[in-house]
Structure formats: C-alpha cells, structure tokens
Amino acid sequence: MSQITMGIAFLGVALAAFLAGIGSAIGIGIAGRSATGVLSEKPERYGQLFLQVVLPGTQGFYGFVIAFFALAKIQEFLTADSLNLAYALAILAACLPVAFAGMLSAIHQGKTCAAGILLTAKRPELAVKAGVLYAAMVEVYAVLGFLISLLILLAIKSPAAAAA
C-alpha cells in the first residue's frame, strides 16, 4: 500500500468534514447577519429566530459523521492490510455526496433562513410555518447526500470482511 493510496482515502475524509463544515459556517453566517439586524430592533424575537440561525449547521454534523465512518472504514482496511487504490477511490467517492450536498445545501439553507428571519420580523406567526419549513425543505438534500455517502461506505467490504 502506498502513501498516495492512503492519501486518496484520507482526502475523502477531509472533504466530507471540511466542505460540509464550510457550508455550514457560511450558512449560519448568512442567517446570523439577518437575525442580528432584526434583533437590534426586536430583541424579543430571539427565541423565534434561534432555530433559523442554527439550522444550516446540521450539514457540518452530517459531514463529520460520514468522516468518522470513513475513518473507521480506512482503519478496517489498514488492519487487514488490504487498502489498495480501488478501495481508496471508493472511500473518496463515498464521501463526495455529503461533502458537496452538505456544502451547497447549507449555503442555500442559510439564504432561505435569512429570508425566513426577515419574514418573522414582520409576521412572527409565520416563523415556523414559512421560515423553518421552507428551510427544512432545503435540508432534505443534505440528508439525501448523507444517506448516499453512508450507504456507499457500508457497501464497501474489505477482503477480510468478505471472507468472514
């Protein structure tokens, strides 16, 4: 097993964690800026706005969980001394759905939450009906990316596991 092979596998881990995390940070920043503006005029709306600010952060957790599963998969292959280029590429490919779906959905969810926050400022009764539910619709695609990544990782079997 070469260092390049290990590097490819670990690249998948890094992309899952970093891209989903970067998207979450950007999404929370977008929503947070809107909430700060609203709270400067209406601080009593804090409770209604909190969920909309933190909602884009879930994608970072999805990426972290997939990175953890990918690390466990790499460890399984290293223990069996069977990590080759094909398996490393499979691990990298498995991490890409959550990496990119997480990053892009978090950014767009932040924009959707920012709009929901502005709506909540004028129509607080619509905070959940429109603000949170519309943002949750964007979340579906992050969940799908997470599930695809997880299912691919679970489908990758090392030769030692396949023989057992």
N, C-alpha and C positions, 0 to 999 in steps of 0.2 A: 504494500500500500504506500502510495506516495504522499508527500506533503500537499501536492496540488489536489489530490483526491479528497483529503481531509479538508482542505481549504474550500473546495466546492460545497461540501456538505455543510460546513460552518457558515458559508455565505448565505445559505437558505435560512439558517437560524437567525443570523444578523438581520437579513431583510425582513423577516416576519416581525421581529421585535421593533426594529428601527422605523420602517416605513409606516406601520400601523401606529406606532407611538408618535411619530412626527405628525401624521394626520390628525391624531387626537389633540396634540398640543395646538396645532393651528386652529382646529375646530373650536376648542374651548376658548382660545383667544378671540376668535370672531364673536362668539356668543357672549363672552365676558365683557367685551367692549360695549356691546349693545346694552347689557344689563347694567353696567356702570352708569351709562347715560340715563337710563330710566330711574335707577336708584337714587341718583343725585336729586331728582325731583320728587320721587315717590318711594322713600325707603321702606314703607310698609309692604311693598310688593316683593320683598326679599324671598320669602318662602315660596311664592309662586314662580319666581324666576330661577331659583336654585337648580331645579331638575333640568331646566332647559340649558343652563350653562354647563352642567357636568355630563349631560347625555353624550356628547361627542367623545368623551373619554373612554367609553366602553371598547372602542375598536383597539385602543392600545392594550387593553387587557386580553382581547382575543389574540392579538399578535404575540403577547407574552406567553399565553398558554400554549399556542402552537410551537413557539420557540422551545418551550420546556419539553413538549412531546418529541420534537425533532432531536433535541439533545439526548433524550432517553433512547431514541432510535439509533443515533450515532453510537452511543455507548454500547448498545446491544451488538452492533456490528464490530466495534473495536474489541469487545470481549471475545467474540467468536473469530477475530482476526479475518473478517470477510468483507471489509469495506473496500469495494472496488469502484471504478469510475461510474459504472452503470447505477449502482446503489446511491452514490453521492449525488449524481444528477437527479435521481428520483426524489431524494430528500429535498434538494434545491427546488425542484418543480412543485413538490407538495407544499412548500412554504409560500410560493408566489401568490396563490389566490387570496390568502388572508393579508399578505403584505400590501398588495395593490388595492383590493376591495376595501380593506381597512383604511388605508391612507385616503383614498378618494372619497369614500362614504363619510369619513369623519369630517373632512373639509366641507363637504356639501351639507352634512348634518349641522355643522356649525352655522352655516349660512341660513339654513331653514330655522334653526333655533333662534338666530338673531331676529329673523322676521317674526317669529312667534313671540319673542320678548317685546318687540315693538307693538305687536297686536295686544299683548297682555297689558301694556301701559295704558291703552285706551279702552280696552274691553276685557277687564280681568276675569269675567265669567267664561271667556273662551280660552283661558290659559291651557287647560287640559284638552278640551275638545279640539282645538285647532293647533295650538302651539306644540304640545307634546305629541299628539297623534301624528301630525304631519312629519315631525322629526323621527318618530318611530318607524314610519314607512321607509325612510332612508336607511335606518338600522337593519332592515331585513336583508339588504345586500351585503352588509358586513357579516351578518350571521351566515348567509349562504357561503361566502368566502371562507369563513371559519370552518363550516361543516365540510366543505370540499377538501380543504387542507387536512383536516382531521381524518377524514375517510381515506385519503390517499396515504397518509402516514400509517394508518392502521393496516392498510393493504400491503405495505412493503414488508416482506418477510425475509429474514436472513436465512442463509442456507442451514444454519444450526437449528433455527426455529422450525423451518420447513421439514427437517429430518425428524424432529421430535414428535 
